[in-house]
Amino acid sequence: MAGTSEGTPEGTPGRTPTGRGAGCGFTLLWASQAFSEFAYSTSLIVLPLLVLTLTGSPSQAGVIGFVDAAAMLLAGLPAGVVADRYDRRRVVLWCEGVMAAVYGGLVLLFWTGTVSLPPLVLLALVNGAATAVMLAAGEAMIPALVPEERLSNAVAMNSARTYAGQLAGTSAGGFLLAAKQVLPFAIGFLAHLGALVLLLFLRPQPPAGAPAAEGPASPGGSREMVEGARWIARHPFLRLGLLCATTVNFFFGLVYFVVIASARTDGVGTGPIGVLAALLGVGGLLGALAAPLLQRVLPGTQPIFAVLWLSALLTVGIATLPGTYTPGILLGLIAFAAPTSNAYFTTSQLRLTPDSHRGRVVSVAAICSGAGGAVAPLAGGLVLDHAGRLTGLLGCAAALGVVALCAVLSPALRHAPSLEAAPKPEPSELTV
């Protein structure tokens, strides 16, 4: 990995740490982001359900999910520049502070009885933007917090954290909303506050290279923002892998929204909907814990192909099989396979990128993989309104099957480059 050195202390930019301090630093980051994931996952299910209750319109409920995802998408590129220019720990601290303030403000609005749709949209907007910055800075920190041989396991643990937060957040969100509308937001405030406190014990994490070393920064960071995209564009495996991720995330998000919204319009309570959504988190969490073993059973890009084909086949089951919780179980099976694929791809991305540019490459990858998710709730509402549940889900299954077939036929994905043999990238390779 570029920029590694034996025996350097934890927190030294661009170095692989050793000893107990390394594990402690990663544990602090992991735990703090677990609190954030819980709050974020709670908001993802609570906000659309709250809007759906107020308006009765799946399309309007989809809009608030679109705002969240679009904010994350638009903030992605500048998030990478921020993560590469400044102390990454401080960046995440500021994000947690802003989120705690927004959640706290919304709690006050509920307490005074003045809450309305615009503050909910504002929460979704800030939620998406702050999450984009935290993801870029947090993921870029990982190689500086763990030894290189543990990088893949650390990535898998991050997947476990995401699904654990989703499991806890979605299952709790529905019941908290049913008990009292303010409760999910009060718990979200406490979660972000707890994350902020944990980060105070993490050492400073500045990036490895200063942008000034490559020349003066362009106004607004425009030059830096495109460098991550240029790096990914030069690597066929990363480029095509992200294209597949974008497409799959779009259809998976669409299927998820159709399942949740159709259950609500069919009269299913918010509590059972929370359980249904949490089944996805169960599958993802178990898959993340099994990822190290599955990587040995399915080496290389095989997990990517497995996720693509499972998504297509199980979406047919979601559309046709009976049972209130059947869609949640099948979504959970898809989620079980996803962490192994994510671990392989993310580890490849981190190892192929110099530390001084990881924030930008991470943010571009997040934008590419999350672009589909940005429009999925909006598209899901339109599909449910105009095509109906069965037709819409079968159409998604057919599209996913085409994506899986194209991926299998792609030489760049069938013959992925060996990470061990990959040349060490130099920051100059990324300079525009």
C-alpha positions as CSV (number, residue, x, y, z in Angstrom):
1,M,0.0,0.0,0.0
2,A,1.3,3.4,-0.9
3,G,2.8,5.4,1.9
4,T,3.1,2.6,4.4
5,S,6.1,2.3,6.8
6,E,6.9,-0.2,9.6
7,G,6.8,1.0,13.2
8,T,5.3,4.4,12.8
9,P,2.8,5.4,15.4
10,E,-0.9,5.6,15.0
11,G,-2.3,8.7,13.5
12,T,0.8,9.4,11.4
13,P,-0.6,10.4,8.0
14,G,-0.2,7.8,5.2
15,R,1.4,5.2,7.6
16,T,0.1,1.8,8.6
17,P,0.0,1.7,12.4
18,T,1.1,-1.2,14.6
19,G,0.3,-2.2,18.2
20,R,-2.6,-1.6,20.5
21,G,-3.1,2.1,19.6
22,A,-4.1,1.1,16.1
23,G,-6.9,-1.1,17.2
24,C,-8.0,1.5,19.8
25,G,-8.2,4.2,17.1
26,F,-10.2,2.1,14.7
27,T,-12.5,1.0,17.5
28,L,-13.3,4.6,18.5
29,L,-14.0,5.5,14.9
30,W,-16.1,2.4,14.4
31,A,-18.2,2.9,17.6
32,S,-18.8,6.6,16.9
33,Q,-20.0,5.9,13.3
34,A,-22.2,3.1,14.6
35,F,-24.1,5.7,16.6
36,S,-24.4,7.8,13.5
37,E,-25.5,4.9,11.4
38,F,-28.3,4.2,14.0
39,A,-29.6,7.7,13.8
40,Y,-29.4,7.9,10.0
41,S,-31.1,4.5,9.5
42,T,-33.9,5.6,11.9
43,S,-34.5,8.8,9.9
44,L,-34.5,6.8,6.6
45,I,-37.6,4.9,7.7
46,V,-39.2,7.5,10.0
47,L,-39.2,10.5,7.6
48,P,-41.0,8.8,4.7
49,L,-43.5,7.2,7.0
50,L,-44.2,10.5,8.7
51,V,-44.7,12.3,5.4
52,L,-46.9,9.4,4.1
53,T,-49.0,9.6,7.2
54,L,-49.4,13.4,6.8
55,T,-50.1,13.4,3.0
56,G,-51.2,9.9,2.1
57,S,-49.1,10.2,-1.1
58,P,-46.3,7.7,-1.9
59,S,-44.9,10.2,-4.4
60,Q,-44.5,12.9,-1.7
61,A,-43.0,10.4,0.7
62,G,-40.5,9.5,-2.0
63,V,-39.5,13.1,-2.3
64,I,-38.1,13.3,1.2
65,G,-36.0,10.2,0.5
66,F,-34.9,11.8,-2.7
67,V,-33.8,15.0,-0.9
68,D,-31.6,13.0,1.5
69,A,-30.0,10.9,-1.2
70,A,-29.6,13.9,-3.5
71,A,-27.9,16.0,-0.8
72,M,-25.5,13.1,-0.2
73,L,-24.8,12.9,-3.9
74,L,-24.2,16.6,-4.4
75,A,-22.0,16.9,-1.3
76,G,-19.9,14.0,-2.4
77,L,-17.2,15.6,-4.4
78,P,-16.5,18.6,-2.1
79,A,-16.6,16.1,0.8
80,G,-13.6,14.3,-0.7
81,V,-11.7,17.6,-1.0
82,V,-12.4,18.5,2.6
83,A,-11.3,15.0,3.7
84,D,-8.0,15.4,1.9
85,R,-7.3,19.0,2.9
86,Y,-8.0,18.9,6.6
87,D,-7.7,16.9,9.8
88,R,-10.2,14.1,9.1
89,R,-11.0,13.6,12.8
90,R,-11.9,17.3,13.1
91,V,-14.1,17.1,9.9
92,V,-16.1,14.2,11.4
93,L,-16.4,16.1,14.7
94,W,-17.9,19.1,13.0
95,C,-20.4,16.9,11.1
96,E,-21.5,15.2,14.3
97,G,-22.0,18.5,16.0
98,V,-24.1,19.9,13.2
99,M,-26.3,16.8,13.1
100,A,-26.8,16.9,16.9
101,A,-27.9,20.6,16.6
102,V,-30.4,19.8,13.8
103,Y,-31.9,16.9,15.6
104,G,-32.1,18.9,18.8
105,G,-33.8,21.7,17.0
106,L,-36.4,19.4,15.5
107,V,-37.1,18.0,19.0
108,L,-37.8,21.5,20.2
109,L,-40.2,22.0,17.3
110,F,-42.1,18.9,18.3
111,W,-42.2,20.0,21.9
112,T,-43.7,23.3,21.0
113,G,-46.1,21.8,18.5
114,T,-44.8,23.8,15.5
115,V,-43.2,21.0,13.5
116,S,-44.1,21.0,9.8
117,L,-42.9,19.6,6.5
118,P,-40.1,22.1,5.8
119,P,-38.1,21.2,8.9
120,L,-38.4,17.5,8.0
121,V,-37.1,18.3,4.5
122,L,-34.3,20.4,6.1
123,L,-33.3,17.4,8.3
124,A,-33.2,15.2,5.3
125,L,-31.0,17.7,3.4
126,V,-28.5,18.2,6.3
127,N,-28.6,14.4,7.0
128,G,-27.5,13.6,3.5
129,A,-24.8,16.2,3.2
130,A,-23.2,15.6,6.6
131,T,-23.3,11.8,6.0
132,A,-21.4,12.3,2.7
133,V,-18.6,14.2,4.4
134,M,-18.4,11.7,7.3
135,L,-18.2,8.8,5.0
136,A,-15.4,10.3,2.9
137,A,-13.3,11.3,5.9
138,G,-14.1,8.2,8.0
139,E,-13.3,5.7,5.2
140,A,-10.1,7.6,4.2
141,M,-8.9,7.2,7.8
142,I,-9.1,3.4,7.9
143,P,-5.7,2.6,6.4
144,A,-4.0,4.9,8.9
145,L,-5.7,3.1,11.8
146,V,-5.2,-0.6,11.0
147,P,-2.2,-2.7,9.7
148,E,-2.4,-3.4,6.0
149,E,-3.0,-7.2,6.5
150,R,-6.2,-6.3,8.4
151,L,-7.5,-3.7,6.0
152,S,-10.0,-6.1,4.3
153,N,-11.3,-7.2,7.7
154,A,-11.7,-3.6,8.8
155,V,-13.7,-2.9,5.7
156,A,-15.9,-5.9,6.5
157,M,-16.4,-4.6,10.0
158,N,-17.5,-1.3,8.6
159,S,-20.1,-3.2,6.6
160,A,-21.2,-4.9,9.8
161,R,-21.5,-1.5,11.5
162,T,-23.7,-0.2,8.7
163,Y,-26.0,-3.1,8.8
164,A,-26.1,-3.2,12.6
165,G,-27.1,0.4,12.6
166,Q,-29.7,-0.3,9.9
167,L,-31.0,-3.2,11.9
168,A,-31.3,-1.3,15.1
169,G,-32.4,2.0,13.5
170,T,-35.1,0.6,11.3
171,S,-36.6,-1.8,13.8
172,A,-36.6,0.9,16.6
173,G,-37.7,3.7,14.3
174,G,-41.1,2.2,13.4
175,F,-41.9,1.4,17.1
176,L,-40.6,4.8,18.3
177,L,-42.7,6.6,15.7
178,A,-45.8,4.6,16.7
179,A,-45.2,5.4,20.4
180,K,-44.6,9.1,19.9
181,Q,-43.6,11.1,16.9
182,V,-40.8,13.0,18.7
183,L,-39.0,9.9,20.0
184,P,-37.0,8.9,16.9
185,F,-35.6,12.5,16.7
186,A,-34.8,12.7,20.4
187,I,-32.9,9.3,20.2
188,G,-31.1,10.6,17.1
189,F,-29.9,13.7,19.0
190,L,-28.5,11.5,21.8
191,A,-26.8,9.2,19.2
192,H,-25.0,12.0,17.5
193,L,-24.0,13.5,20.8
194,G,-22.6,10.1,21.9
195,A,-20.7,9.8,18.6
196,L,-19.2,13.3,19.1
197,V,-18.0,12.4,22.6
198,L,-16.3,9.2,21.4
199,L,-14.4,11.1,18.6
200,L,-12.9,13.4,21.2
201,F,-10.7,10.5,22.3
202,L,-9.4,9.8,18.8
203,R,-6.0,11.2,17.9
204,P,-5.9,13.9,15.1
205,Q,-5.9,12.3,11.7
206,P,-4.5,14.7,9.1
207,P,-4.2,13.5,5.5
208,A,-0.9,12.2,4.2
209,G,-0.2,14.9,1.6
210,A,-0.9,18.6,1.5
211,P,-2.6,19.8,-1.7
212,A,0.0,22.6,-1.7
213,A,2.6,20.0,-2.6
214,E,0.9,19.5,-5.9
215,G,0.6,23.1,-6.7
216,P,-1.8,25.9,-5.5
217,A,-5.3,24.8,-4.9
218,S,-7.8,25.8,-7.5
219,P,-10.6,28.2,-6.5
220,G,-13.3,26.2,-4.7
221,G,-11.2,23.1,-5.0
222,S,-12.5,22.4,-8.5
223,R,-9.3,20.8,-9.7
224,E,-9.1,18.5,-6.7
225,M,-12.7,17.4,-7.0
226,V,-12.1,15.9,-10.5
227,E,-8.9,14.1,-9.6
228,G,-10.7,11.2,-7.9
229,A,-12.9,10.8,-11.0
230,R,-9.9,10.8,-13.3
231,W,-8.2,8.1,-11.2
232,I,-11.2,5.8,-11.3
233,A,-11.7,6.4,-15.0
234,R,-8.2,5.2,-15.7
235,H,-8.9,1.8,-14.1
236,P,-11.4,-0.3,-16.1
237,F,-12.1,-2.6,-13.1
238,L,-13.0,0.3,-10.8
239,R,-14.9,2.1,-13.5
240,L,-17.1,-0.9,-14.5
241,G,-17.5,-2.1,-10.9
242,L,-18.9,1.3,-9.9
243,L,-21.2,1.3,-12.9
244,C,-22.6,-2.0,-11.8
245,A,-22.9,-0.7,-8.2
246,T,-24.8,2.4,-9.4
247,T,-27.3,0.4,-11.3
248,V,-27.9,-2.2,-8.6
249,N,-28.2,0.4,-5.9
250,F,-30.9,2.2,-7.9
251,F,-33.0,-1.0,-8.4
252,F,-32.4,-2.2,-4.9
253,G,-33.5,1.1,-3.5
254,L,-36.5,1.2,-5.8
255,V,-37.5,-2.3,-4.7
256,Y,-37.0,-1.4,-1.0
257,F,-39.2,1.7,-1.3
258,V,-41.9,-0.1,-3.2
259,V,-42.0,-2.9,-0.5
260,I,-42.2,-0.4,2.4
261,A,-44.6,2.0,0.8
262,S,-46.9,-0.7,-0.5
263,A,-47.0,-2.3,2.9
264,R,-48.1,1.0,4.5
265,T,-50.8,1.7,1.9
266,D,-52.1,-1.9,2.4
267,G,-52.6,-1.0,6.1
268,V,-49.6,-2.6,7.7
269,G,-48.6,-0.7,10.9
270,T,-45.4,1.2,11.4
271,G,-44.1,-1.3,14.0
272,P,-44.4,-4.4,11.7
273,I,-42.9,-2.3,8.8
274,G,-39.9,-1.5,11.0
275,V,-39.5,-5.3,11.6
276,L,-39.8,-6.0,7.9
277,A,-37.1,-3.4,7.1
278,A,-34.9,-4.6,9.9
279,L,-34.7,-8.1,8.3
280,L,-32.6,-6.5,5.6
281,G,-30.2,-5.3,8.4
282,V,-30.1,-8.8,9.9
283,G,-29.0,-10.3,6.6
284,G,-26.4,-7.6,6.0
285,L,-25.0,-7.9,9.5
286,L,-24.7,-11.7,9.3
287,G,-23.2,-11.3,5.8
288,A,-20.6,-8.8,7.1
289,L,-19.6,-11.1,9.9
290,A,-19.3,-14.0,7.4
291,A,-17.4,-11.9,4.9
292,P,-13.9,-13.1,5.8
293,L,-14.9,-16.7,5.3
294,L,-16.9,-16.0,2.2
295,Q,-13.9,-14.2,0.6
296,R,-12.0,-17.5,0.9
297,V,-14.8,-19.5,-0.6
298,L,-15.6,-16.9,-3.3
299,P,-12.2,-15.4,-4.3
300,G,-11.8,-12.4,-6.6
301,T,-14.8,-10.9,-8.3
302,Q,-17.1,-13.9,-7.7
303,P,-18.9,-12.2,-4.9
304,I,-19.8,-9.3,-7.3
305,F,-21.4,-11.8,-9.7
306,A,-23.2,-13.6,-6.8
307,V,-24.8,-10.3,-5.6
308,L,-26.0,-9.4,-9.1
309,W,-27.6,-12.7,-9.8
310,L,-29.2,-13.0,-6.4
311,S,-30.6,-9.5,-6.7
312,A,-32.3,-10.5,-10.0
313,L,-33.7,-13.8,-8.8
314,L,-34.8,-12.8,-5.4
315,T,-36.6,-9.7,-6.7
316,V,-38.9,-12.1,-8.6
317,G,-39.6,-13.8,-5.3
318,I,-40.3,-10.4,-3.6
319,A,-42.9,-9.7,-6.3
320,T,-44.7,-13.0,-6.4
321,L,-44.3,-14.8,-3.0
322,P,-47.0,-14.3,-0.3
323,G,-46.4,-13.2,3.3
324,T,-46.0,-9.9,5.1
325,Y,-42.4,-10.5,6.0
326,T,-41.3,-12.5,2.9
327,P,-40.0,-9.4,1.1
328,G,-37.9,-8.5,4.2
329,I,-36.4,-12.0,4.3
330,L,-35.5,-12.0,0.6
331,L,-34.0,-8.5,0.9
332,G,-32.0,-9.8,3.8
333,L,-30.7,-12.6,1.7
334,I,-29.5,-10.1,-0.9
335,A,-27.9,-8.0,1.8
336,F,-26.2,-11.1,3.2
337,A,-24.1,-11.4,0.0
338,A,-23.4,-7.7,-0.4
339,P,-20.7,-7.2,2.3
340,T,-18.3,-9.7,0.8
341,S,-18.6,-8.0,-2.6
342,N,-18.2,-4.6,-0.9
343,A,-15.2,-5.7,1.1
344,Y,-13.3,-6.9,-2.0
345,F,-14.1,-3.8,-4.0
346,T,-13.4,-1.3,-1.3
347,T,-10.2,-2.9,-0.3
348,S,-9.1,-2.8,-3.9
349,Q,-10.0,0.9,-4.1
350,L,-8.1,1.8,-0.9
351,R,-5.0,-0.1,-1.8
352,L,-4.8,1.3,-5.3
353,T,-5.1,4.9,-4.1
354,P,-2.4,7.0,-2.3
355,D,-3.5,8.3,1.1
356,S,-3.2,12.0,0.1
357,H,-6.1,11.4,-2.4
358,R,-8.2,8.7,-0.7
359,G,-10.8,11.2,0.4
360,R,-11.5,12.2,-3.2
361,V,-11.5,8.7,-4.6
362,V,-13.8,7.5,-1.7
363,S,-16.2,10.4,-2.4
364,V,-16.3,9.7,-6.1
365,A,-17.0,6.0,-5.4
366,A,-19.7,7.0,-3.0
367,I,-21.3,9.3,-5.6
368,C,-21.2,6.6,-8.3
369,S,-22.6,3.9,-6.0
370,G,-25.1,6.2,-4.4
371,A,-26.3,8.0,-7.5
372,G,-28.9,5.3,-8.1
373,G,-30.0,5.6,-4.5
374,A,-30.6,9.3,-4.9
375,V,-33.4,8.8,-7.4
376,A,-34.6,5.4,-6.2
377,P,-37.2,6.7,-3.7
378,L,-38.6,9.2,-6.2
379,A,-38.7,6.5,-8.9
380,G,-40.2,4.0,-6.5
381,G,-43.1,6.4,-5.7
382,L,-43.8,6.9,-9.4
383,V,-43.6,3.2,-10.1
384,L,-46.0,2.4,-7.3
385,D,-48.4,5.1,-8.4
386,H,-48.4,4.3,-12.1
387,A,-47.3,0.6,-12.6
388,G,-48.3,-1.0,-9.3
389,R,-46.3,-3.3,-7.1
390,L,-46.2,-6.5,-9.1
391,T,-45.4,-5.0,-12.5
392,G,-42.9,-2.6,-11.1
393,L,-41.0,-5.3,-9.2
394,L,-40.9,-7.7,-12.1
395,G,-39.5,-4.9,-14.3
396,C,-36.8,-4.4,-11.7
397,A,-35.9,-8.1,-11.7
398,A,-35.6,-8.1,-15.5
399,A,-33.3,-5.1,-15.5
400,L,-31.1,-6.6,-12.8
401,G,-30.8,-9.8,-14.8
402,V,-29.5,-7.8,-17.8
403,V,-26.9,-6.1,-15.6
404,A,-25.8,-9.4,-14.2
405,L,-25.3,-10.9,-17.6
406,C,-23.3,-7.9,-18.9
407,A,-21.1,-8.1,-15.8
408,V,-20.3,-11.8,-16.4
409,L,-19.4,-11.0,-20.0
410,S,-17.1,-8.2,-19.1
411,P,-13.4,-9.1,-19.4
412,A,-12.5,-6.3,-17.0
413,L,-14.6,-7.8,-14.2
414,R,-13.8,-11.4,-15.0
415,H,-10.1,-10.8,-14.9
416,A,-9.7,-8.2,-12.1
417,P,-6.1,-7.0,-11.4
418,S,-4.2,-8.7,-8.6
419,L,-3.8,-6.4,-5.7
420,E,-0.5,-8.0,-4.7
421,A,0.9,-7.3,-8.2
422,A,-0.7,-3.8,-8.6
423,P,1.9,-1.0,-8.9
424,K,2.1,1.5,-6.1
425,P,0.3,4.6,-7.2
426,E,2.0,8.0,-7.0
427,P,0.2,11.2,-6.2
428,S,1.5,12.7,-9.4
429,E,-0.5,10.2,-11.4
430,L,-3.6,12.0,-10.1
431,T,-2.6,15.5,-10.9
432,V,-4.7,17.2,-13.6
